[in-house]
Amino acid sequence: MTINFVNEYDESGKLPAAFPSQTECEEIAENVIMEALSEEGCPYEAEVNLTLVDDSSIREINREMRSLDKSTDVLSFPMVDFEAPGDFAMLEEMEAEDGFDTMADDVFNPDTGELMLGDIVISVDHCLQQASDYGHGVVREFAFLIAHSMLHLMGYDHMVPEEAAVMERRQEEILAKLNYTR
């Protein structure tokens, strides 16, 4: 598994004192990403890009990519268009049919062979504020945002109540296994 971790929070590369250190962030991210992949039964080694930014940067990304001129806590940019949430069978079927000849460049890293799930962008500012608002620790909130985004990268969504309920249950299962509870 490859996690491309980038800290773009500020020019100095320093995270706020109330936030986990970069080393801790990388460890939390690895644990949550691995657990999410395991919970979903991902049969491939995977690659995920995780970037930490401030509110103004995530607002700019949100405006450019989604035409929403507001900051948010996390953005997910999946590389795979899953037919059903967490269903890797379509990739396995394509592999069996054509050896990925038609889609290899799109979803598998040609250098490593890893499934490129996509990008996660987290606002450190939002993470800190939400941890305070919801009355739990920053580590738990950071882990939650990663779990939430990983599920998006694997085809989950929360646009209708039924989907939201499934996604919320899956998030909590991932976090509970790692003891990132409220």
Z-matrix of the N, CA and C atoms (Angstrom, degrees):
N
C 1 1.447
C 2 1.525 1 109.03
N 3 1.307 2 114.49 1 140.20
C 4 1.461 3 120.36 2 176.84
C 5 1.522 4 109.20 3 -121.88
N 6 1.331 5 115.49 4 128.75
C 7 1.452 6 121.22 5 171.89
C 8 1.517 7 106.29 6 -117.10
N 9 1.308 8 116.19 7 114.87
C 10 1.454 9 121.06 8 175.57
C 11 1.524 10 106.88 9 -89.51
N 12 1.323 11 115.87 10 101.35
C 13 1.461 12 122.69 11 -174.04
C 14 1.520 13 109.12 12 -99.67
N 15 1.337 14 115.76 13 125.38
C 16 1.460 15 120.69 14 -179.22
C 17 1.522 16 108.52 15 -129.11
N 18 1.306 17 116.21 16 127.82
C 19 1.460 18 121.75 17 176.11
C 20 1.520 19 108.27 18 -102.57
N 21 1.322 20 115.97 19 104.17
C 22 1.466 21 121.60 20 176.91
C 23 1.524 22 110.00 21 -112.29
N 24 1.335 23 116.11 22 25.31
C 25 1.459 24 119.62 23 -175.11
C 26 1.521 25 112.01 24 -59.96
N 27 1.304 26 116.22 25 -48.05
C 28 1.467 27 119.06 26 173.65
C 29 1.524 28 109.01 27 -149.25
N 30 1.302 29 115.80 28 172.27
C 31 1.464 30 120.60 29 -174.25
C 32 1.526 31 113.07 30 -62.18
N 33 1.340 32 117.22 31 -29.20
C 34 1.459 33 120.22 32 -177.99
C 35 1.521 34 112.38 33 -79.62
N 36 1.335 35 116.82 34 -15.28
C 37 1.457 36 119.78 35 -177.69
C 38 1.514 37 113.40 36 81.57
N 39 1.334 38 116.72 37 4.93
C 40 1.465 39 120.77 38 -179.60
C 41 1.522 40 109.76 39 -91.23
N 42 1.313 41 114.43 40 136.95
C 43 1.453 42 120.82 41 174.10
C 44 1.519 43 108.93 42 -92.08
N 45 1.337 44 118.72 43 155.93
C 46 1.471 45 120.19 44 178.80
C 47 1.532 46 111.37 45 -58.11
N 48 1.310 47 116.32 46 150.46
C 49 1.465 48 121.26 47 -178.13
C 50 1.525 49 112.06 48 -58.48
N 51 1.332 50 117.84 49 -31.67
C 52 1.463 51 121.31 50 -178.65
C 53 1.542 52 112.35 51 -77.31
N 54 1.322 53 116.93 52 -7.67
C 55 1.463 54 121.81 53 -177.82
C 56 1.525 55 108.82 54 -99.01
N 57 1.332 56 117.78 55 150.98
C 58 1.474 57 118.89 56 175.55
C 59 1.533 58 111.03 57 -57.29
N 60 1.315 59 116.08 58 153.19
C 61 1.466 60 120.21 59 176.77
C 62 1.521 61 109.74 60 -66.07
N 63 1.315 62 116.59 61 165.82
C 64 1.455 63 119.62 62 179.74
C 65 1.525 64 110.68 63 -59.59
N 66 1.326 65 117.45 64 -40.44
C 67 1.466 66 120.87 65 178.40
C 68 1.525 67 110.27 66 -61.32
N 69 1.329 68 116.57 67 -44.33
C 70 1.466 69 120.37 68 178.25
C 71 1.527 70 110.76 69 -64.80
N 72 1.320 71 117.10 70 -41.20
C 73 1.469 72 121.08 71 178.08
C 74 1.527 73 110.63 72 -59.08
N 75 1.304 74 116.46 73 -44.44
C 76 1.457 75 120.65 74 -179.93
C 77 1.525 76 110.99 75 -63.39
N 78 1.326 77 117.08 76 -40.01
C 79 1.466 78 121.27 77 179.19
C 80 1.531 79 111.07 78 -67.15
N 81 1.319 80 117.21 79 -45.04
C 82 1.470 81 121.29 80 177.84
C 83 1.524 82 109.55 81 -60.83
N 84 1.319 83 116.45 82 -46.77
C 85 1.463 84 121.08 83 -179.48
C 86 1.521 85 110.71 84 -59.04
N 87 1.309 86 117.34 85 -46.91
C 88 1.462 87 120.49 86 179.90
C 89 1.528 88 110.87 87 -59.94
N 90 1.329 89 117.00 88 -45.59
C 91 1.466 90 120.55 89 -179.54
C 92 1.525 91 111.60 90 -61.57
N 93 1.327 92 116.93 91 -47.33
C 94 1.465 93 120.48 92 -177.28
C 95 1.528 94 110.79 93 -68.60
N 96 1.308 95 117.43 94 -43.59
C 97 1.464 96 120.57 95 -179.48
C 98 1.523 97 110.31 96 -63.14
N 99 1.322 98 117.26 97 -44.53
C 100 1.465 99 120.07 98 179.42
C 101 1.524 100 111.07 99 -63.44
N 102 1.333 101 117.07 100 -41.58
C 103 1.467 102 120.33 101 179.77
C 104 1.522 103 110.69 102 -66.39
N 105 1.327 104 117.62 103 -41.36
C 106 1.464 105 120.46 104 178.55
C 107 1.531 106 110.50 105 -61.83
N 108 1.309 107 117.12 106 -44.28
C 109 1.465 108 120.93 107 178.44
C 110 1.518 109 111.04 108 -62.76
N 111 1.319 110 116.31 109 -42.16
C 112 1.461 111 121.35 110 178.64
C 113 1.528 112 111.40 111 -64.44
N 114 1.320 113 116.18 112 -46.66
C 115 1.469 114 121.25 113 179.71
C 116 1.526 115 111.75 114 -59.80
N 117 1.301 116 116.71 115 -34.95
C 118 1.461 117 121.03 116 -179.07
C 119 1.521 118 112.56 117 -88.63
N 120 1.329 119 116.70 118 -4.09
C 121 1.456 120 120.21 119 177.91
C 122 1.514 121 113.88 120 68.83
N 123 1.319 122 116.42 121 36.21
C 124 1.467 123 120.18 122 179.48
C 125 1.537 124 109.07 123 -64.48
N 126 1.335 125 117.75 124 119.99
C 127 1.457 126 120.32 125 -177.41
C 128 1.538 127 114.36 126 -84.87
N 129 1.319 128 116.44 127 4.54
C 130 1.463 129 120.65 128 -175.28
C 131 1.521 130 111.15 129 -119.29
N 132 1.311 131 115.75 130 155.08
C 133 1.450 132 119.92 131 164.52
C 134 1.528 133 105.37 132 -69.47
N 135 1.320 134 116.58 133 143.53
C 136 1.456 135 118.97 134 -173.11
C 137 1.520 136 111.80 135 -126.50
N 138 1.314 137 114.17 136 158.84
C 139 1.461 138 122.98 137 175.18
C 140 1.529 139 107.96 138 -123.90
N 141 1.344 140 115.73 139 131.80
C 142 1.455 141 122.47 140 178.74
C 143 1.524 142 107.92 141 -133.15
N 144 1.310 143 116.57 142 137.72
C 145 1.463 144 121.78 143 174.20
C 146 1.526 145 107.99 144 -102.40
N 147 1.327 146 116.53 145 128.35
C 148 1.461 147 122.12 146 -179.47
C 149 1.521 148 108.69 147 -126.68
N 150 1.325 149 115.78 148 121.13
C 151 1.461 150 121.59 149 -178.43
C 152 1.519 151 109.87 150 -122.77
N 153 1.328 152 116.29 151 132.70
C 154 1.457 153 122.94 152 175.08
C 155 1.517 154 108.48 153 -100.25
N 156 1.340 155 115.76 154 131.15
C 157 1.463 156 121.31 155 -178.42
C 158 1.530 157 109.58 156 -137.13
N 159 1.326 158 115.75 157 176.65
C 160 1.468 159 120.53 158 173.93
C 161 1.525 160 108.66 159 -97.40
N 162 1.341 161 116.00 160 176.57
C 163 1.469 162 119.79 161 -176.83
C 164 1.525 163 113.14 162 -62.20
N 165 1.332 164 117.38 163 -39.61
C 166 1.465 165 117.89 164 -178.31
C 167 1.534 166 110.97 165 -66.20
N 168 1.320 167 117.64 166 -35.82
C 169 1.471 168 120.33 167 179.12
C 170 1.520 169 111.84 168 -69.38
N 171 1.343 170 116.89 169 -42.32
C 172 1.469 171 118.02 170 -179.50
C 173 1.524 172 110.03 171 -69.59
N 174 1.331 173 116.85 172 -31.46
C 175 1.469 174 119.81 173 175.71
C 176 1.527 175 109.65 174 -62.86
N 177 1.316 176 117.14 175 -43.90
C 178 1.463 177 121.31 176 179.19
C 179 1.528 178 111.12 177 -62.91
N 180 1.328 179 116.99 178 -43.77
C 181 1.467 180 120.96 179 178.37
C 182 1.530 181 109.89 180 -63.21
N 183 1.320 182 116.22 181 -43.82
C 184 1.462 183 121.22 182 -179.94
C 185 1.536 184 110.81 183 -61.97
N 186 1.319 185 116.17 184 -39.34
C 187 1.469 186 120.91 185 178.54
C 188 1.533 187 110.25 186 -67.13
N 189 1.316 188 116.97 187 -45.22
C 190 1.465 189 120.77 188 -177.53
C 191 1.525 190 112.88 189 -69.86
N 192 1.322 191 116.54 190 -40.86
C 193 1.456 192 120.24 191 -172.25
C 194 1.528 193 114.31 192 -93.12
N 195 1.341 194 116.36 193 -27.53
C 196 1.467 195 119.07 194 -174.01
C 197 1.528 196 112.74 195 -126.70
N 198 1.331 197 116.90 196 3.05
C 199 1.474 198 122.41 197 -178.17
C 200 1.526 199 112.48 198 56.21
N 201 1.321 200 116.50 199 32.49
C 202 1.467 201 122.84 200 175.50
C 203 1.526 202 108.08 201 -115.30
N 204 1.301 203 116.61 202 112.78
C 205 1.456 204 121.31 203 -175.56
C 206 1.530 205 110.42 204 -89.52
N 207 1.333 206 114.75 205 67.82
C 208 1.460 207 120.82 206 177.53
C 209 1.523 208 108.86 207 -157.66
N 210 1.318 209 114.84 208 155.26
C 211 1.456 210 118.28 209 176.36
C 212 1.527 211 108.53 210 -79.15
N 213 1.309 212 115.53 211 163.53
C 214 1.461 213 122.16 212 179.62
C 215 1.519 214 108.05 213 -150.45
N 216 1.316 215 117.65 214 172.88
C 217 1.455 216 120.49 215 -177.40
C 218 1.524 217 112.98 216 -79.94
N 219 1.323 218 116.89 217 -42.91
C 220 1.457 219 120.66 218 -176.23
C 221 1.524 220 109.67 219 -150.60
N 222 1.312 221 115.58 220 144.95
C 223 1.454 222 122.58 221 173.69
C 224 1.524 223 108.02 222 -122.78
N 225 1.317 224 115.16 223 141.47
C 226 1.464 225 121.66 224 179.83
C 227 1.521 226 108.20 225 -123.47
N 228 1.312 227 115.68 226 133.57
C 229 1.458 228 121.08 227 179.13
C 230 1.532 229 108.84 228 -127.27
N 231 1.352 230 116.25 229 89.16
C 232 1.467 231 120.02 230 -177.50
C 233 1.530 232 112.53 231 -70.63
N 234 1.315 233 114.75 232 147.01
C 235 1.465 234 121.51 233 176.19
C 236 1.524 235 111.92 234 -96.38
N 237 1.334 236 116.56 235 -20.97
C 238 1.458 237 121.77 236 -176.60
C 239 1.523 238 108.53 237 -109.40
N 240 1.320 239 116.18 238 135.26
C 241 1.460 240 121.65 239 176.23
C 242 1.530 241 107.29 240 -98.42
N 243 1.335 242 115.72 241 91.27
C 244 1.461 243 120.97 242 -177.29
C 245 1.528 244 110.47 243 -70.90
N 246 1.325 245 115.93 244 139.80
C 247 1.458 246 120.87 245 175.84
C 248 1.526 247 110.37 246 -72.18
N 249 1.326 248 116.31 247 -34.90
C 250 1.463 249 122.72 248 176.70
C 251 1.528 250 106.87 249 -141.57
N 252 1.334 251 118.22 250 146.06
C 253 1.463 252 120.47 251 -177.64
C 254 1.531 253 113.00 252 -54.59
N 255 1.326 254 115.06 253 128.93
C 256 1.458 255 121.31 254 176.18
C 257 1.512 256 115.15 255 66.49
N 258 1.318 257 118.09 256 15.01
C 259 1.462 258 122.19 257 -177.82
C 260 1.521 259 109.40 258 -98.48
N 261 1.327 260 115.06 259 99.10
C 262 1.462 261 120.94 260 -178.54
C 263 1.526 262 111.97 261 -84.91
N 264 1.337 263 116.91 262 -0.27
C 265 1.466 264 120.73 263 -177.13
C 266 1.520 265 112.12 264 -59.66
N 267 1.347 266 116.92 265 -35.26
C 268 1.467 267 118.68 266 -179.00
C 269 1.524 268 111.07 267 -62.45
N 270 1.339 269 117.10 268 -35.88
C 271 1.462 270 119.66 269 177.42
C 272 1.520 271 110.44 270 -69.20
N 273 1.332 272 116.23 271 -39.77
C 274 1.460 273 120.41 272 178.37
C 275 1.523 274 110.79 273 -64.73
N 276 1.337 275 116.86 274 -39.34
C 277 1.467 276 120.33 275 178.03
C 278 1.523 277 110.87 276 -65.27
N 279 1.325 278 117.15 277 -41.70
C 280 1.466 279 120.31 278 178.25
C 281 1.519 280 110.58 279 -64.35
N 282 1.319 281 116.35 280 -37.97
C 283 1.465 282 120.13 281 178.36
C 284 1.520 283 110.02 282 -63.21
N 285 1.315 284 116.43 283 -43.49
C 286 1.462 285 120.63 284 -179.47
C 287 1.522 286 111.34 285 -66.36
N 288 1.338 287 116.56 286 -37.71
C 289 1.461 288 121.12 287 -176.83
C 290 1.526 289 113.28 288 -73.46
N 291 1.335 290 116.31 289 -47.09
C 292 1.461 291 116.87 290 -172.75
C 293 1.523 292 114.08 291 -136.46
N 294 1.312 293 116.52 292 13.66
C 295 1.456 294 118.61 293 179.34
C 296 1.511 295 112.77 294 62.52
N 297 1.324 296 117.34 295 23.94
C 298 1.463 297 123.53 296 179.74
C 299 1.517 298 113.40 297 69.05
N 300 1.325 299 118.38 298 12.67
C 301 1.463 300 119.96 299 -177.51
C 302 1.525 301 112.59 300 -53.11
N 303 1.310 302 117.83 301 -37.76
C 304 1.462 303 119.78 302 -174.89
C 305 1.508 304 113.75 303 -86.75
N 306 1.339 305 118.17 304 -18.53
C 307 1.458 306 118.27 305 -175.66
C 308 1.522 307 114.14 306 -125.87
N 309 1.318 308 116.98 307 0.18
C 310 1.457 309 119.92 308 -175.30
C 311 1.521 310 112.82 309 -56.58
N 312 1.312 311 116.60 310 -41.95
C 313 1.461 312 119.40 311 -178.21
C 314 1.521 313 112.44 312 -69.57
N 315 1.318 314 116.79 313 -21.52
C 316 1.451 315 120.52 314 -177.50
C 317 1.520 316 113.83 315 -84.94
N 318 1.323 317 118.62 316 -38.43
C 319 1.467 318 119.40 317 -173.14
C 320 1.526 319 115.33 318 -124.45
N 321 1.312 320 118.62 319 -8.21
C 322 1.456 321 120.70 320 177.84
C 323 1.525 322 109.49 321 -120.06
N 324 1.307 323 115.88 322 131.42
C 325 1.452 324 121.30 323 179.13
C 326 1.529 325 108.36 324 -66.95
N 327 1.323 326 118.13 325 120.40
C 328 1.460 327 120.23 326 -176.55
C 329 1.531 328 113.13 327 -65.49
N 330 1.328 329 117.53 328 -22.87
C 331 1.465 330 120.28 329 -179.67
C 332 1.521 331 112.90 330 -83.64
N 333 1.334 332 116.73 331 -36.39
C 334 1.469 333 120.18 332 -174.68
C 335 1.522 334 113.53 333 -110.56
N 336 1.332 335 117.20 334 -18.96
C 337 1.456 336 121.18 335 -175.43
C 338 1.525 337 113.30 336 78.25
N 339 1.330 338 116.89 337 3.18
C 340 1.455 339 120.37 338 -178.15
C 341 1.528 340 111.40 339 -77.47
N 342 1.337 341 114.98 340 146.08
C 343 1.448 342 121.86 341 174.45
C 344 1.520 343 108.20 342 -70.58
N 345 1.323 344 116.93 343 120.28
C 346 1.465 345 121.16 344 179.43
C 347 1.526 346 108.15 345 -86.84
N 348 1.334 347 115.78 346 99.42
C 349 1.463 348 119.38 347 -176.57
C 350 1.510 349 112.70 348 -73.26
N 351 1.329 350 118.12 349 -38.44
C 352 1.450 351 119.45 350 177.76
C 353 1.509 352 113.12 351 143.78
N 354 1.329 353 114.28 352 -160.41
C 355 1.461 354 122.21 353 -173.12
C 356 1.520 355 111.34 354 -116.55
N 357 1.333 356 114.31 355 141.84
C 358 1.459 357 122.97 356 172.92
C 359 1.521 358 106.47 357 -120.71
N 360 1.339 359 116.39 358 130.13
C 361 1.458 360 121.75 359 176.29
C 362 1.526 361 106.90 360 -123.14
N 363 1.334 362 116.17 361 121.45
C 364 1.463 363 121.22 362 -177.22
C 365 1.522 364 110.23 363 -116.58
N 366 1.332 365 114.95 364 132.59
C 367 1.462 366 120.58 365 173.32
C 368 1.524 367 108.83 366 -84.12
N 369 1.313 368 116.58 367 114.31
C 370 1.458 369 121.87 368 177.21
C 371 1.526 370 109.78 369 -60.37
N 372 1.333 371 117.09 370 -40.66
C 373 1.465 372 121.48 371 -179.50
C 374 1.531 373 110.97 372 -61.07
N 375 1.331 374 116.71 373 -46.39
C 376 1.460 375 120.75 374 178.79
C 377 1.526 376 110.52 375 -64.37
N 378 1.314 377 116.47 376 -41.36
C 379 1.465 378 121.08 377 -179.50
C 380 1.529 379 110.17 378 -58.85
N 381 1.319 380 116.83 379 -46.85
C 382 1.467 381 121.07 380 178.75
C 383 1.527 382 111.42 381 -62.21
N 384 1.327 383 117.03 382 -44.68
C 385 1.463 384 121.08 383 -178.60
C 386 1.525 385 111.54 384 -65.93
N 387 1.328 386 116.89 385 -43.23
C 388 1.460 387 119.86 386 -178.76
C 389 1.518 388 111.91 387 -67.84
N 390 1.322 389 117.92 388 -36.44
C 391 1.466 390 119.80 389 176.24
C 392 1.523 391 109.73 390 -58.76
N 393 1.311 392 116.51 391 -42.72
C 394 1.463 393 121.54 392 177.76
C 395 1.531 394 110.92 393 -66.85
N 396 1.323 395 116.86 394 -47.56
C 397 1.463 396 121.67 395 -178.34
C 398 1.527 397 111.77 396 -60.64
N 399 1.332 398 117.09 397 -40.38
C 400 1.463 399 121.08 398 -175.67
C 401 1.528 400 112.89 399 -90.27
N 402 1.330 401 116.76 400 -4.64
C 403 1.458 402 120.83 401 175.29
C 404 1.519 403 115.22 402 71.48
N 405 1.301 404 116.62 403 33.27
C 406 1.470 405 119.24 404 173.48
C 407 1.528 406 108.91 405 -133.38
N 408 1.310 407 116.68 406 175.74
C 409 1.449 408 121.31 407 -175.00
C 410 1.514 409 114.13 408 -72.32
N 411 1.307 410 114.48 409 158.78
C 412 1.465 411 121.52 410 178.79
C 413 1.527 412 110.42 411 -64.43
N 414 1.325 413 117.19 412 -37.74
C 415 1.467 414 120.29 413 179.51
C 416 1.528 415 109.94 414 -60.69
N 417 1.332 416 116.22 415 -44.14
C 418 1.464 417 120.16 416 179.52
C 419 1.530 418 110.10 417 -62.61
N 420 1.324 419 117.61 418 -43.12
C 421 1.458 420 120.48 419 -179.51
C 422 1.524 421 110.97 420 -65.00
N 423 1.320 422 117.13 421 -42.73
C 424 1.464 423 121.42 422 178.34
C 425 1.531 424 109.68 423 -61.16
N 426 1.329 425 116.99 424 -46.10
C 427 1.465 426 121.30 425 178.76
C 428 1.523 427 110.64 426 -61.77
N 429 1.337 428 116.59 427 -41.49
C 430 1.462 429 121.11 428 178.38
C 431 1.530 430 111.09 429 -59.80
N 432 1.326 431 117.04 430 -46.74
C 433 1.462 432 120.52 431 -178.26
C 434 1.526 433 111.15 432 -61.89
N 435 1.321 434 116.84 433 -36.70
C 436 1.468 435 120.15 434 177.87
C 437 1.525 436 110.00 435 -68.97
N 438 1.339 437 117.50 436 -46.32
C 439 1.469 438 120.68 437 179.34
C 440 1.530 439 110.33 438 -59.62
N 441 1.321 440 115.96 439 -45.50
C 442 1.465 441 121.70 440 178.95
C 443 1.532 442 110.27 441 -57.26
N 444 1.304 443 115.31 442 -48.86
C 445 1.458 444 120.03 443 -177.41
C 446 1.528 445 111.77 444 -68.22
N 447 1.323 446 117.18 445 -38.20
C 448 1.472 447 119.79 446 177.84
C 449 1.522 448 110.50 447 -59.76
N 450 1.320 449 116.76 448 -40.12
C 451 1.463 450 119.31 449 178.16
C 452 1.529 451 110.56 450 -64.51
N 453 1.328 452 117.44 451 -38.69
C 454 1.470 453 119.67 452 173.61
C 455 1.528 454 110.54 453 -60.05
N 456 1.337 455 117.03 454 -43.17
C 457 1.463 456 120.12 455 -179.46
C 458 1.519 457 112.09 456 -63.94
N 459 1.342 458 116.40 457 -21.38
C 460 1.465 459 120.80 458 179.74
C 461 1.533 460 111.86 459 -104.98
N 462 1.340 461 116.34 460 21.81
C 463 1.453 462 120.78 461 169.14
C 464 1.515 463 117.26 462 96.75
N 465 1.319 464 118.82 463 -0.22
C 466 1.464 465 120.54 464 178.92
C 467 1.530 466 110.51 465 -80.39
N 468 1.326 467 114.87 466 155.29
C 469 1.452 468 120.63 467 175.31
C 470 1.523 469 108.70 468 -149.17
N 471 1.322 470 115.95 469 173.52
C 472 1.472 471 120.22 470 -177.13
C 473 1.527 472 110.58 471 -139.88
N 474 1.323 473 115.89 472 37.54
C 475 1.457 474 120.52 473 -177.48
C 476 1.528 475 112.47 474 -79.57
N 477 1.325 476 117.61 475 -26.29
C 478 1.465 477 121.29 476 176.09
C 479 1.524 478 108.17 477 -121.25
N 480 1.330 479 117.32 478 152.67
C 481 1.474 480 120.60 479 -174.34
C 482 1.533 481 114.47 480 -54.06
N 483 1.313 482 118.01 481 -38.66
C 484 1.465 483 120.52 482 -179.04
C 485 1.526 484 110.94 483 -64.53
N 486 1.332 485 116.24 484 -44.57
C 487 1.470 486 120.53 485 177.77
C 488 1.522 487 110.69 486 -65.11
N 489 1.319 488 116.42 487 -41.24
C 490 1.463 489 121.11 488 -179.66
C 491 1.528 490 110.67 489 -60.64
N 492 1.325 491 117.01 490 -42.04
C 493 1.466 492 120.99 491 -179.54
C 494 1.520 493 110.96 492 -62.82
N 495 1.324 494 116.82 493 -42.50
C 496 1.466 495 120.66 494 178.71
C 497 1.529 496 110.22 495 -64.78
N 498 1.310 497 115.93 496 -45.93
C 499 1.461 498 119.98 497 -178.76
C 500 1.525 499 111.45 498 -63.44
N 501 1.320 500 117.12 499 -42.87
C 502 1.470 501 120.43 500 178.85
C 503 1.526 502 111.40 501 -62.07
N 504 1.336 503 116.48 502 -41.34
C 505 1.466 504 119.80 503 178.56
C 506 1.524 505 110.71 504 -63.57
N 507 1.324 506 117.16 505 -43.70
C 508 1.475 507 121.41 506 -179.79
C 509 1.535 508 110.83 507 -63.38
N 510 1.338 509 116.98 508 -42.39
C 511 1.469 510 121.16 509 177.94
C 512 1.522 511 110.06 510 -57.64
N 513 1.317 512 116.04 511 -49.67
C 514 1.468 513 120.49 512 -177.30
C 515 1.524 514 111.70 513 -64.79
N 516 1.325 515 117.46 514 -35.37
C 517 1.470 516 120.38 515 177.42
C 518 1.526 517 110.62 516 -63.79
N 519 1.309 518 116.50 517 -43.91
C 520 1.474 519 120.69 518 178.77
C 521 1.519 520 110.24 519 -62.08
N 522 1.323 521 116.78 520 -48.95
C 523 1.466 522 120.96 521 -177.45
C 524 1.517 523 111.84 522 -66.35
N 525 1.315 524 118.20 523 -38.04
C 526 1.467 525 121.41 524 -179.93
C 527 1.524 526 110.98 525 -64.84
N 528 1.319 527 117.18 526 -39.62
C 529 1.472 528 120.04 527 178.58
C 530 1.518 529 111.89 528 -60.85
N 531 1.326 530 116.06 529 -29.70
C 532 1.472 531 121.43 530 -178.89
C 533 1.532 532 111.97 531 -97.92
N 534 1.329 533 115.83 532 1.11
C 535 1.465 534 122.51 533 -179.73
C 536 1.526 535 113.32 534 63.89
N 537 1.335 536 116.29 535 33.37
C 538 1.468 537 121.78 536 172.23
C 539 1.527 538 106.89 537 -97.72
N 540 1.312 539 115.53 538 77.34
C 541 1.461 540 120.61 539 -175.14
C 542 1.518 541 110.36 540 -109.79
N 543 1.330 542 114.48 541 166.25
C 544 1.457 543 120.58 542 179.33
C 545 1.507 544 110.58 543 -72.65
